[in-house]
């Protein structure tokens, strides 16, 4: 691999970055959120983390070691 080539950015990183923003920004910037919105943001952040972990597992493990082929 040449020194000038860059490795492509992984989509997994963006799931974790998105989860960080979804979990923290509503709590830090808007203090008067109803409890339903707070619960929804926590659920969405948790879902993004779960998808990120699943994609990370696909990237790290060899293709024959994964049990789901979707």
Backbone torsions as a table, in degrees:
resi	resn	phi	psi	omega
1	UNK	NA	130.9	-178.9
2	UNK	-72.5	155.2	-177.8
3	UNK	-68.6	-25.6	-177.2
4	UNK	-83.7	-13.4	-179.9
5	UNK	-76.2	140.4	177.4
6	UNK	-106.0	146.3	175.1
7	UNK	-77.2	142.1	-179.3
8	UNK	-68.0	145.8	179.6
9	UNK	-70.1	136.5	-179.5
10	UNK	-80.4	139.4	176.7
11	UNK	-68.7	-23.6	179.9
12	UNK	-60.6	-40.5	180.0
13	UNK	-59.8	-39.4	-177.5
14	UNK	-70.1	-28.3	173.8
15	UNK	-65.5	-41.9	179.5
16	UNK	-70.5	-37.2	176.2
17	UNK	-64.8	-44.9	178.0
18	UNK	-61.5	-40.8	178.1
19	UNK	-63.3	-38.7	178.0
20	UNK	-61.3	-46.0	179.6
21	UNK	-67.4	-41.7	-179.5
22	UNK	-64.4	-36.2	-178.6
23	UNK	-79.4	-34.3	-171.3
24	UNK	-98.5	-40.5	-173.4
25	UNK	-61.9	-45.9	178.5
26	UNK	-62.0	-33.5	-178.5
27	UNK	-75.3	-31.9	-176.2
28	UNK	-87.1	-38.3	-172.0
29	UNK	-95.7	-30.0	-177.6
30	UNK	-119.1	105.7	-173.8
31	UNK	-87.7	-16.5	-175.6
32	UNK	-104.3	34.6	179.2
33	UNK	-74.3	141.1	173.3
34	UNK	-65.6	156.5	-176.1
35	UNK	-62.6	-30.9	179.2
36	UNK	-64.3	-39.2	178.4
37	UNK	-69.0	-38.8	178.1
38	UNK	-63.9	-44.0	178.5
39	UNK	-63.8	-41.1	179.1
40	UNK	-64.2	-39.5	179.0
41	UNK	-68.5	-35.5	176.6
42	UNK	-67.1	-40.4	178.6
43	UNK	-65.6	-42.6	178.6
44	UNK	-65.1	-42.0	176.7
45	UNK	-62.2	-41.0	176.9
46	UNK	-64.5	-38.0	177.7
47	UNK	-66.2	-40.7	177.2
48	UNK	-63.7	-38.6	176.9
49	UNK	-64.7	-42.4	179.7
50	UNK	-62.9	-43.2	178.2
51	UNK	-65.7	-39.5	177.9
52	UNK	-63.0	-40.5	178.2
53	UNK	-66.1	-39.8	179.1
54	UNK	-64.1	-43.7	178.8
55	UNK	-67.3	-37.5	177.4
56	UNK	-62.9	-40.5	178.0
57	UNK	-62.1	-39.6	178.0
58	UNK	-65.9	-36.3	-178.6
59	UNK	-74.8	-34.5	-174.3
60	UNK	-83.5	-43.7	-177.5
61	UNK	-78.7	149.2	175.0
62	UNK	-66.7	155.9	-175.2
63	UNK	-58.3	-32.9	-179.0
64	UNK	-79.5	-11.1	-179.2
65	UNK	-88.1	-14.2	-179.9
66	UNK	-81.4	141.3	-178.6
67	UNK	-90.3	-13.4	176.3
68	UNK	-113.0	134.6	-175.3
69	UNK	-107.2	18.0	-178.8
70	UNK	-83.2	NA	NA
